[in-house]
Amino acid sequence: MVRRVSAAVADSHHLLVQAGTGTGKSLGYLVPTMMHAVTAGERVVVSTATLALQRQILTKDAPLAADAVEQVTGLRPELRLLKGWQNYLCRHRVGGGYPEDEADTLFSASQATTRRVGSAATTGVGEQVVRLREWAGQTSTGDRDDLVPGVSDRAWAQVSVSRAECLGSSCPLVDECFPQLARAAAAEADVVVTNHAMLGVAASGNPNVLPEHSVLVVDEAHELADRVRAQGTVALSAAAVARVAATARAQAGVLVADLEEAGQHLQLALADLPDGRLAEGVPPGLRAALAALDAAGRQVLTDTREAAKAKGAAEAGGVALARTAVADLVEAVERMTSDSVDTRRDVAWVERPRMGAEPPRLTLAPVDVAGSVADTLLADRAAVLTSATLSLGGSFEPMARALGLTLADEPWEGLDVGTPFDYARQGILYTPTHLPRPGSGISEAALDEVLALTEASRGGMLGLFSSRRAAEEAAELLRRATDLTVYAQGDDQLPTLVEAFAAEEDACLVGTLSLWQGVDVPGRTCRLVIIDRIPFPRPDDPVAQARSEAVEAAGGNGFMSVSATHAALLLAQGAGRLVRRSEDRGVVAILDPRLSTARYGTLLARSVPPLWPTRDRGVVLGALARLAGQE
């Protein structure tokens, strides 16, 4: 891997590297790219999808690689961390430069962050803000992730601002600005570590969020396309319009009656539409409501900018909040009234969140992100994209297409560096063909199989289900029929549940998509992984539908290119939860006969780790019983 990464960087081409758990892939790309950075004087950007891997690189792998590079070259690579603006504390906001307790708009970044675990789950927002103000006087980075224990999103919103809300050079504390200092340090570093959300911002038309660089490394690359698409997704509701109007009135003192009225018209237009994709484009009634909203929003934006000129320094922060909220609204409406849906660049749909408990909203997402990735992230530089799951069905081509490599000017190649594990000796892949083909829910026969396998294993089971309802039914059955400890997604925060599961050898943990990736529980604790069905996208998934149609319009097979590829990636990730080190043993059970009987089953089966395959129930139950009896 080191040799191939070095060659890719030297020749400025792109490399896909599949490197499984335990191969040391971080060192495999850090050493050669750091060597290039210090010898050629060209910056390297390394991006990860998860905070866990980012921490591993910063605290363990990068210092080790830097030691090796310094030993050989006499030069030590300088490493810096760079995150999005709102991940850093704003000293001016802490000091009272912005109004407190502003309601978040639909467009605020707080909705894109994850809820924290620990004291944030039990203490009030006020207590958390007091702790944040104390921490502001102690921290040298202002980085949210350096605060332990963490705080809720609502508390963090009281001490942070977005890039657009920042006062920039007019801020009285600009010389002490944490995000500015982080960017200045990154501009001088040899290696900058960032995250996929930042790459998504760059790919969405803001490439300057990253410093100039000649080499891009994307770890956990299988998640990049979804992260870029998430950054390009916008949503709009009447409630969001009302919050924006309230902010503009309170902070800029402008008239917002027309904007509020336009929001009410939007609500009426959305109420007339059923949930689901707007396959024929935005209907006339909704388009008229959006046009009125666009006009009203632009007027408020103009008025807010004019009001800013008359406001004093003490009010600048509040006006910045209002201006940003209105500008984000106008930008979203402008995209929704463009021809992007008619030309199939975007897909639009109406949804009522929380099973209809919330008012309807209009959502717009890009159909294809490969082009933007190729044009903004891959162009004019070498790129190394790596993950444990990049080869699907034995081919790198599906992931190369999704990641824009087939559209890039530079050539690309794929490399599978193998694995340190003997999968066929360490695990069994059980595909019971006696079960019925999955229907709309989990069948009684499948639930019986879950119970039999879990009883034979005496726990140690990670259950990955395609729906929350199926997971709940499995958890209810196991709790009723066994004396095992059963943790279910939704009982508590996910990291807390995973920690509890890891601490108890005979417990069970069941859940949905969030558990399919990133759960790392080596040892006997996870000796049985159950997957209830092939994880195809929902038939009514608007993005999957639009992507399939685009492939078919180009002469391809939409099902194989989108649905089967999506399922193959998730199966590879889910089955990969079993073997995390060379001592691990166990069974992966996929309770879907289509894996063995359908024509696409071969592609899917070749995407999971090469465990020893069997359809023999007795063999599997016996193996699990023996594993359960080990000390």
Backbone hydrogen bonds, N-H to C=O, Kabsch-Sander energy under -0.5 kcal/mol:
donor,donor_aa,acceptor,acceptor_aa,energy
5,V,1,M,-2.7
6,S,2,V,-2.4
7,A,3,R,-2.1
8,A,4,R,-2.4
9,V,5,V,-2.4
10,A,6,S,-2.4
11,D,7,A,-2.4
12,S,8,A,-0.8
13,H,8,A,-2.0
14,H,411,P,-2.8
15,L,383,A,-2.6
16,L,413,E,-2.8
17,V,15,L,-0.5
17,V,385,L,-2.8
18,Q,16,L,-0.5
18,Q,415,L,-3.1
19,A,17,V,-0.7
19,A,387,S,-2.4
20,G,418,G,-1.2
23,T,20,G,-1.8
28,G,24,G,-1.6
29,Y,25,K,-1.3
29,Y,26,S,-0.6
30,L,26,S,-2.5
31,V,27,L,-1.8
33,T,29,Y,-1.8
34,M,30,L,-2.5
35,M,31,V,-2.2
36,H,32,P,-2.0
37,A,33,T,-2.3
38,V,34,M,-2.2
39,T,35,M,-2.0
40,A,36,H,-2.7
41,G,37,A,-0.9
42,E,36,H,-0.6
44,V,190,D,-2.5
45,V,215,V,-2.6
46,V,192,V,-3.1
47,S,217,V,-2.9
48,T,194,T,-1.6
54,Q,50,T,-1.8
55,R,51,L,-2.6
56,Q,52,A,-2.1
57,I,53,L,-2.6
58,L,54,Q,-2.4
59,T,55,R,-2.8
60,K,56,Q,-1.9
61,D,56,Q,-2.1
62,A,57,I,-2.9
64,L,60,K,-1.5
65,A,61,D,-2.6
66,A,62,A,-2.9
67,D,63,P,-2.0
68,A,64,L,-1.7
69,V,65,A,-2.5
70,E,66,A,-2.5
71,Q,67,D,-2.0
72,V,68,A,-1.6
73,T,69,V,-3.0
74,G,70,E,-2.1
79,L,77,P,-0.5
80,R,191,V,-2.3
82,L,193,V,-2.7
87,N,84,G,-2.1
88,Y,85,W,-1.7
89,L,142,G,-2.3
90,C,159,V,-3.5
91,R,89,L,-0.7
94,V,90,C,-2.3
95,G,91,R,-2.0
96,G,93,R,-1.7
97,G,92,H,-3.1
108,S,105,T,-1.7
111,Q,108,S,-1.5
112,A,109,A,-1.8
113,T,110,S,-0.8
121,A,118,G,-1.7
122,T,119,S,-1.3
123,T,119,S,-2.7
128,Q,124,G,-2.0
129,V,125,V,-2.6
130,V,126,G,-2.1
131,R,127,E,-2.1
132,L,128,Q,-2.3
133,R,129,V,-2.4
134,E,130,V,-1.8
135,W,131,R,-2.5
136,A,132,L,-2.0
137,G,133,R,-0.7
137,G,134,E,-0.9
138,Q,135,W,-1.9
139,T,135,W,-2.6
144,R,87,N,-2.9
146,D,143,D,-2.0
147,L,144,R,-1.7
148,V,146,D,-0.7
150,G,117,V,-0.6
156,W,152,S,-2.3
157,A,153,D,-2.2
158,Q,154,R,-0.5
158,Q,155,A,-1.4
159,V,156,W,-2.0
166,C,162,S,-1.1
166,C,163,R,-0.5
170,S,167,L,-1.6
171,C,168,G,-1.9
174,V,171,C,-1.6
176,E,173,L,-1.8
177,C,174,V,-1.2
181,L,177,C,-2.6
182,A,178,F,-2.4
183,R,179,P,-2.1
184,A,180,Q,-2.4
185,A,181,L,-2.3
186,A,182,A,-2.2
187,A,183,R,-1.9
188,E,184,A,-0.5
188,E,185,A,-1.0
189,A,185,A,-0.7
189,A,186,A,-0.7
190,D,78,E,-1.8
191,V,78,E,-2.4
192,V,44,V,-2.8
193,V,80,R,-2.9
194,T,46,V,-3.1
194,T,192,V,-0.5
196,H,48,T,-1.8
198,M,195,N,-0.7
199,L,195,N,-1.4
200,G,196,H,-2.4
201,V,197,A,-2.0
202,A,198,M,-2.2
203,A,199,L,-2.8
204,S,200,G,-1.3
205,G,202,A,-1.4
206,N,201,V,-1.4
209,V,206,N,-1.7
210,L,207,P,-1.5
214,S,43,R,-2.1
215,V,43,R,-1.4
216,L,382,A,-2.6
217,V,45,V,-3.1
218,V,384,V,-3.0
219,D,47,S,-2.8
219,D,217,V,-0.6
220,E,386,T,-0.5
221,A,386,T,-2.5
223,E,220,E,-1.8
224,L,221,A,-1.6
227,R,223,E,-1.9
228,V,224,L,-2.6
229,R,225,A,-2.4
230,A,226,D,-2.2
231,Q,227,R,-1.8
232,G,228,V,-1.3
233,T,230,A,-1.2
234,V,364,L,-2.4
236,L,362,L,-2.4
238,A,360,P,-0.5
241,V,237,S,-1.9
242,A,238,A,-2.3
243,R,239,A,-2.0
244,V,240,A,-2.3
245,A,241,V,-2.5
246,A,242,A,-2.2
247,T,243,R,-2.2
248,A,244,V,-2.5
249,R,245,A,-2.4
250,A,246,A,-2.5
251,Q,247,T,-2.8
252,A,248,A,-1.7
253,G,248,A,-0.7
253,G,249,R,-0.9
254,V,248,A,-1.1
260,E,256,V,-2.6
261,E,257,A,-2.4
262,A,258,D,-2.3
263,G,259,L,-2.0
264,Q,260,E,-1.7
265,H,261,E,-2.0
266,L,262,A,-2.0
267,Q,263,G,-1.9
268,L,264,Q,-1.9
269,A,265,H,-2.2
270,L,266,L,-2.5
271,A,267,Q,-2.2
272,D,268,L,-1.0
273,L,270,L,-1.6
276,G,350,V,-3.0
278,L,348,A,-2.9
279,A,277,R,-1.3
281,G,278,L,-1.9
287,R,283,P,-2.6
288,A,284,P,-2.5
289,A,285,G,-1.8
290,L,286,L,-2.4
291,A,287,R,-2.2
292,A,288,A,-2.2
293,L,289,A,-2.0
294,D,290,L,-2.5
295,A,291,A,-2.2
296,A,292,A,-2.3
297,G,293,L,-2.7
298,R,294,D,-2.3
299,Q,295,A,-1.8
300,V,296,A,-2.2
301,L,297,G,-2.3
302,T,298,R,-2.3
303,D,299,Q,-2.6
304,T,300,V,-2.5
305,R,301,L,-2.2
306,E,302,T,-2.0
307,A,303,D,-2.5
308,A,304,T,-1.8
309,K,305,R,-0.9
309,K,306,E,-0.7
310,A,306,E,-0.7
310,A,307,A,-0.9
311,K,307,A,-0.9
315,E,312,G,-1.1
316,A,313,A,-0.9
317,G,97,G,-0.6
319,V,315,E,-2.1
320,A,316,A,-2.2
321,L,317,G,-1.9
322,A,318,G,-2.1
323,R,319,V,-3.1
324,T,320,A,-2.3
325,A,321,L,-2.2
326,V,322,A,-2.4
327,A,323,R,-2.5
328,D,324,T,-2.4
329,L,325,A,-1.7
330,V,326,V,-2.7
331,E,327,A,-2.4
332,A,328,D,-2.2
333,V,329,L,-2.5
334,E,330,V,-2.5
335,R,331,E,-1.7
336,M,332,A,-1.9
337,T,333,V,-1.7
338,S,335,R,-0.8
343,T,339,D,-2.4
344,R,341,V,-1.3
345,R,340,S,-2.2
346,D,340,S,-2.2
347,V,365,A,-2.7
349,W,363,T,-2.1
350,V,276,G,-2.5
351,E,361,R,-2.1
356,G,352,R,-1.7
357,A,354,R,-1.8
358,E,353,P,-1.9
361,R,351,E,-2.3
362,L,236,L,-2.9
363,T,349,W,-2.7
364,L,234,V,-2.9
365,A,347,V,-2.2
367,V,345,R,-2.8
368,D,345,R,-0.6
373,V,369,V,-2.3
374,A,370,A,-2.6
375,D,371,G,-2.6
376,T,372,S,-2.3
377,L,372,S,-0.5
377,L,373,V,-1.8
378,L,373,V,-1.7
379,A,374,A,-0.9
381,R,378,L,-1.2
382,A,214,S,-2.0
383,A,13,H,-0.7
384,V,216,L,-2.7
385,L,15,L,-2.9
385,L,383,A,-0.5
386,T,218,V,-2.8
386,T,384,V,-0.5
387,S,17,V,-1.7
392,L,390,L,-0.7
392,L,395,S,-2.4
393,G,391,S,-0.5
395,S,392,L,-1.1
400,A,396,F,-2.4
401,R,397,E,-2.4
402,A,398,P,-2.0
403,L,399,M,-2.1
404,G,401,R,-1.3
405,L,400,A,-1.8
406,T,400,A,-1.0
407,L,404,G,-1.0
408,A,404,G,-0.8
413,E,14,H,-1.3
415,L,16,L,-2.5
417,V,18,Q,-2.2
417,V,415,L,-0.6
423,Y,421,F,-1.0
425,R,422,D,-1.0
426,Q,422,D,-2.1
427,G,423,Y,-2.4
428,I,586,G,-1.7
429,L,612,W,-2.9
430,Y,428,I,-0.7
430,Y,588,V,-3.1
431,T,429,L,-0.6
431,T,614,T,-2.0
435,L,432,P,-0.5
439,G,441,G,-0.9
447,L,443,S,-2.2
448,D,444,E,-2.5
449,E,445,A,-1.9
450,V,446,A,-2.3
451,L,447,L,-2.3
452,A,448,D,-2.6
453,L,449,E,-2.5
454,T,450,V,-2.3
455,E,451,L,-2.6
456,A,452,A,-2.1
457,S,453,L,-1.9
458,R,454,T,-1.0
459,G,454,T,-1.9
460,G,507,A,-1.4
461,M,507,A,-1.1
462,L,528,L,-2.9
463,G,461,M,-0.6
463,G,509,L,-3.0
464,L,462,L,-0.6
464,L,530,I,-3.5
465,F,463,G,-0.7
465,F,511,G,-2.8
471,A,467,S,-1.9
472,E,468,R,-2.5
473,E,469,R,-2.4
474,A,470,A,-2.2
475,A,471,A,-2.6
476,E,472,E,-2.6
477,L,473,E,-2.2
478,L,474,A,-2.5
479,R,475,A,-2.3
480,R,476,E,-1.9
481,A,477,L,-2.6
482,T,478,L,-1.7
486,V,484,L,-0.5
487,Y,485,T,-0.5
487,Y,508,C,-3.4
489,Q,510,V,-2.5
490,G,492,D,-0.8
491,D,488,A,-2.6
497,L,493,Q,-2.0
498,V,494,L,-2.6
499,E,495,P,-2.2
500,A,496,T,-2.1
501,F,497,L,-2.6
502,A,498,V,-2.5
503,A,499,E,-1.2
504,E,501,F,-1.2
507,A,504,E,-1.4
508,C,485,T,-2.3
509,L,461,M,-2.5
510,V,487,Y,-2.5
511,G,463,G,-2.1
515,L,512,T,-2.3
516,W,513,L,-1.5
517,Q,513,L,-0.5
520,D,518,G,-0.8
521,V,519,V,-0.7
526,C,523,G,-1.2
527,R,460,G,-1.8
527,R,525,T,-0.6
528,L,460,G,-1.8
529,V,587,V,-2.8
530,I,462,L,-2.4
530,I,528,L,-0.5
531,I,589,A,-3.1
532,D,464,L,-1.7
536,F,534,I,-2.1
541,D,538,R,-2.1
545,Q,541,D,-2.5
546,A,542,P,-2.4
547,R,543,V,-2.6
548,S,544,A,-2.4
549,E,545,Q,-2.3
550,A,546,A,-2.0
551,V,547,R,-2.1
552,E,548,S,-2.5
553,A,549,E,-2.4
554,A,550,A,-1.1
555,G,552,E,-1.5
556,G,551,V,-2.8
558,G,556,G,-0.8
561,S,557,N,-2.6
562,V,558,G,-2.1
563,S,558,G,-0.7
564,A,559,F,-3.0
565,T,560,M,-0.7
566,H,562,V,-2.4
567,A,563,S,-2.4
568,A,564,A,-2.6
569,L,565,T,-2.2
570,L,566,H,-2.0
571,L,567,A,-2.8
572,A,568,A,-2.3
573,Q,569,L,-2.2
574,G,570,L,-3.3
575,A,571,L,-3.1
576,G,572,A,-1.3
577,R,574,G,-1.7
578,L,575,A,-1.5
580,R,578,L,-0.8
584,D,581,R,-1.5
586,G,426,Q,-1.6
587,V,527,R,-2.1
588,V,428,I,-3.1
589,A,529,V,-3.1
589,A,587,V,-0.5
590,I,430,Y,-2.5
590,I,588,V,-0.6
591,L,531,I,-2.6
591,L,589,A,-0.7
592,D,590,I,-1.7
595,L,592,D,-1.9
596,S,593,P,-1.6
597,T,593,P,-1.8
598,A,594,R,-2.0
601,G,598,A,-1.3
602,T,599,R,-0.5
604,L,600,Y,-1.7
605,A,601,G,-3.1
606,R,602,T,-2.3
607,S,604,L,-1.2
608,V,604,L,-0.7
608,V,605,A,-0.7
611,L,609,P,-2.7
612,W,423,Y,-0.6
612,W,427,G,-2.3
614,T,429,L,-2.4
617,R,615,R,-0.8
620,V,616,D,-1.7
621,L,617,R,-2.8
622,G,618,G,-2.2
623,A,619,V,-2.2
624,L,620,V,-2.5
625,A,621,L,-2.1
626,R,622,G,-2.1
627,L,623,A,-2.2
628,A,624,L,-2.5
629,G,625,A,-1.3
630,Q,627,L,-1.1
